[in-house]
Amino acid sequence: MKPAVRRRPDTGAAGFLMKILIKRYIIMVLKNSVIKKSIVQLALLLSLFLFPLQAESQNKDSVQGDFEALMALYNSTQGNGIEVLASERDLPSVSNATYPYMYIINDEIWALSKERYRSSGYGWDNYGAIWKDKTGWPIPNKESMGDATGVEVDENGRVIKLDMQKQHLVLWEGTSNRYITRGNGLAGTLPPEIGNLKKMQWFNIKQEFLSWRNS
């Protein structure tokens, strides 16, 4: 049995006449100078309102572009793309570990440590919670970017500094009055929106757990 073939309905002579009438009506409207002038004026008026909004949304070298970059960084570093395990017992052996060589267990980051592997042969180390210091994050609006942990803006509201490494200080084991940095626990992918930060003068994301996202 052949499948049924759907055909467009035949409007016949009535449909043909309707098309002609519609075309003639459009031509008549366009020939009317008053109506034509009103249409042009309306189009110009709309363009005055819509073009600045469109231009601002497309211009990423701006305060709005900086805001979008910071929010993209926050949203993509909540453990995105990292496998979640139930417990430490589920961690694979070092020889069976695969990229990105990190896991999430109970909302904490576990990653391979060369120092621990050399000393004990175990290799896995607990680096603590994701985003240890969330002060000011997620940023509610572009006017509040300077209040967020690790962010510094200039007098124009543009982001000039992003320093996440020094936000979590840890006392070195076996010593006194000595602190080291271990990052702020950003885990996931570095988003392409980071390229919006055109005024950046200092960008420090050392000791975080990031990889580049191809897009």
C-alpha positions as CSV (number, residue, x, y, z in Angstrom):
1,M,0.0,0.0,0.0
2,K,1.4,3.4,-1.0
3,P,1.7,6.0,1.7
4,A,-0.9,8.8,1.6
5,V,0.4,11.9,-0.1
6,R,-0.6,15.2,1.5
7,R,-1.4,17.8,-1.1
8,R,-2.0,21.5,-0.7
9,P,-5.6,22.4,-0.9
10,D,-6.7,23.8,-4.3
11,T,-8.1,27.3,-3.7
12,G,-9.1,27.6,-7.3
13,A,-10.3,30.8,-8.9
14,A,-11.4,32.4,-5.6
15,G,-7.9,32.1,-4.1
16,F,-6.3,33.5,-7.3
17,L,-8.6,36.6,-7.2
18,M,-7.9,37.1,-3.5
19,K,-4.1,37.3,-4.1
20,I,-4.6,39.9,-6.8
21,L,-6.8,42.0,-4.6
22,I,-4.3,41.9,-1.7
23,K,-1.4,42.9,-4.1
24,R,-3.5,45.8,-5.4
25,Y,-4.3,47.0,-1.9
26,I,-0.6,47.0,-0.9
27,I,0.3,49.0,-4.0
28,M,-2.5,51.5,-3.3
29,V,-1.3,51.9,0.3
30,L,2.3,52.5,-0.7
31,K,1.3,55.0,-3.4
32,N,-0.5,57.1,-0.7
33,S,2.2,59.6,0.3
34,V,0.7,60.3,3.7
35,I,0.6,56.6,4.7
36,K,4.0,56.0,3.2
37,K,5.5,58.9,5.2
38,S,4.0,57.7,8.4
39,I,5.4,54.2,7.9
40,V,8.9,55.6,7.3
41,Q,8.7,57.8,10.4
42,L,7.5,54.9,12.5
43,A,10.4,52.8,11.3
44,L,12.9,55.5,12.1
45,L,11.4,56.0,15.5
46,L,11.6,52.3,16.4
47,S,15.2,52.2,15.1
48,L,16.2,55.0,17.5
49,F,15.0,52.9,20.5
50,L,16.0,49.5,19.3
51,F,19.4,50.1,17.9
52,P,21.1,51.3,21.1
53,L,19.7,48.3,23.0
54,Q,20.9,45.9,20.3
55,A,24.4,47.5,20.1
56,E,24.8,47.4,23.9
57,S,23.9,43.7,24.0
58,Q,26.4,42.9,21.2
59,N,29.2,45.0,22.7
60,K,31.1,42.6,25.0
61,D,33.9,45.2,25.7
62,S,31.7,46.8,28.3
63,V,30.5,46.6,32.0
64,Q,27.7,44.3,30.8
65,G,30.3,42.1,29.1
66,D,32.4,41.9,32.2
67,F,29.4,40.9,34.2
68,E,28.5,38.2,31.8
69,A,32.1,36.9,31.9
70,L,32.1,36.7,35.7
71,M,28.7,34.9,35.9
72,A,29.8,32.5,33.2
73,L,32.9,31.7,35.2
74,Y,30.9,31.1,38.4
75,N,28.3,28.9,36.6
76,S,30.9,26.8,34.8
77,T,33.1,26.1,37.9
78,Q,30.6,24.3,40.2
79,G,32.1,20.9,39.5
80,N,30.8,20.9,35.9
81,G,32.1,17.9,33.9
82,I,33.7,16.3,36.9
83,E,32.6,12.8,37.9
84,V,30.9,12.4,41.2
85,L,31.8,9.4,43.4
86,A,29.9,8.1,46.5
87,S,33.0,7.8,48.7
88,E,36.8,7.8,48.9
89,R,36.8,4.0,48.4
90,D,35.5,4.5,44.9
91,L,38.6,6.5,43.8
92,P,40.5,4.6,41.1
93,S,44.2,3.6,41.4
94,V,46.6,6.2,40.1
95,S,47.4,3.9,37.1
96,N,43.7,3.8,36.1
97,A,43.0,7.5,36.6
98,T,41.9,9.4,33.5
99,Y,41.7,13.1,32.6
100,P,40.9,15.5,34.3
101,Y,42.3,13.4,37.2
102,M,39.8,14.8,39.7
103,Y,36.5,13.7,41.3
104,I,33.8,15.2,43.5
105,I,33.0,13.4,46.7
106,N,30.4,15.0,49.1
107,D,30.8,18.4,47.3
108,E,34.6,18.3,47.9
109,I,37.3,18.1,45.3
110,W,39.6,15.1,45.2
111,A,42.6,15.3,42.8
112,L,45.9,13.6,42.1
113,S,48.7,15.0,44.2
114,K,52.3,14.4,43.0
115,E,53.7,15.2,46.4
116,R,51.4,12.7,48.2
117,Y,52.0,10.1,45.6
118,R,55.8,10.4,46.0
119,S,55.5,10.2,49.8
120,S,52.9,7.5,50.3
121,G,52.1,6.0,46.9
122,Y,48.4,6.9,47.3
123,G,48.2,9.9,45.1
124,W,44.7,11.3,45.9
125,D,44.3,14.4,48.1
126,N,41.2,16.2,49.4
127,Y,41.3,19.9,48.4
128,G,38.2,20.9,50.2
129,A,34.9,22.4,49.1
130,I,34.0,23.8,45.8
131,W,34.1,27.6,45.9
132,K,35.3,27.9,49.5
133,D,34.6,31.7,49.7
134,K,31.4,32.7,47.9
135,T,31.2,36.2,49.3
136,G,29.4,38.4,46.8
137,W,28.8,35.4,44.4
138,P,26.7,34.8,42.4
139,I,26.9,38.5,41.6
140,P,23.3,40.0,41.6
141,N,23.9,42.8,39.1
142,K,26.8,44.5,37.3
143,E,26.9,47.3,39.8
144,S,27.9,44.8,42.5
145,M,30.9,43.2,40.8
146,G,33.4,45.0,43.0
147,D,31.8,43.5,46.1
148,A,32.5,39.9,45.0
149,T,35.4,37.9,46.4
150,G,38.5,38.3,44.2
151,V,37.1,41.0,41.9
152,E,38.4,44.6,41.6
153,V,36.8,47.2,39.4
154,D,38.0,50.6,38.2
155,E,36.2,54.0,38.5
156,N,34.2,53.1,35.4
157,G,33.0,49.8,36.8
158,R,35.2,47.7,34.5
159,V,36.8,44.6,36.0
160,I,40.6,45.1,36.2
161,K,41.6,42.3,38.6
162,L,40.4,38.7,39.3
163,D,42.5,37.0,41.9
164,M,41.0,33.7,43.2
165,Q,44.2,32.1,44.5
166,K,44.7,34.1,47.6
167,Q,41.2,33.7,49.0
168,H,41.8,30.5,51.0
169,L,44.9,30.4,53.2
170,V,46.0,27.2,54.9
171,L,48.4,26.7,57.8
172,W,51.3,24.6,56.6
173,E,51.4,21.3,58.4
174,G,54.2,21.0,60.9
175,T,55.1,24.7,61.0
176,S,53.9,27.7,62.8
177,N,52.9,31.2,61.5
178,R,53.3,30.1,57.9
179,Y,50.4,30.2,55.5
180,I,50.2,29.0,51.9
181,T,47.5,29.4,49.2
182,R,45.5,26.6,47.9
183,G,43.0,28.4,45.6
184,N,39.3,29.0,46.1
185,G,38.1,25.6,44.8
186,L,36.9,26.6,41.4
187,A,36.3,23.3,39.6
188,G,35.1,22.9,36.0
189,T,35.7,24.6,32.7
190,L,37.0,28.0,31.8
191,P,34.3,29.6,29.7
192,P,35.0,31.5,26.5
193,E,33.2,34.6,27.9
194,I,36.4,35.3,29.9
195,G,37.5,37.0,26.7
196,N,35.1,39.8,27.5
197,L,37.4,41.1,30.2
198,K,39.2,43.5,28.0
199,K,40.3,45.8,30.8
200,M,41.8,43.0,32.9
201,Q,45.3,43.8,34.4
202,W,45.6,40.9,36.8
203,F,44.2,37.5,36.3
204,N,45.1,34.8,38.8
205,I,43.4,31.4,38.9
206,K,46.4,29.3,40.0
207,Q,45.7,26.2,42.1
208,E,42.1,26.0,40.8
209,F,40.8,22.9,39.0
210,L,40.0,24.2,35.6
211,S,40.1,23.0,32.0
212,W,39.4,24.8,28.7
213,R,36.0,24.2,27.1
214,N,36.2,23.8,23.3
215,S,33.3,25.4,21.5
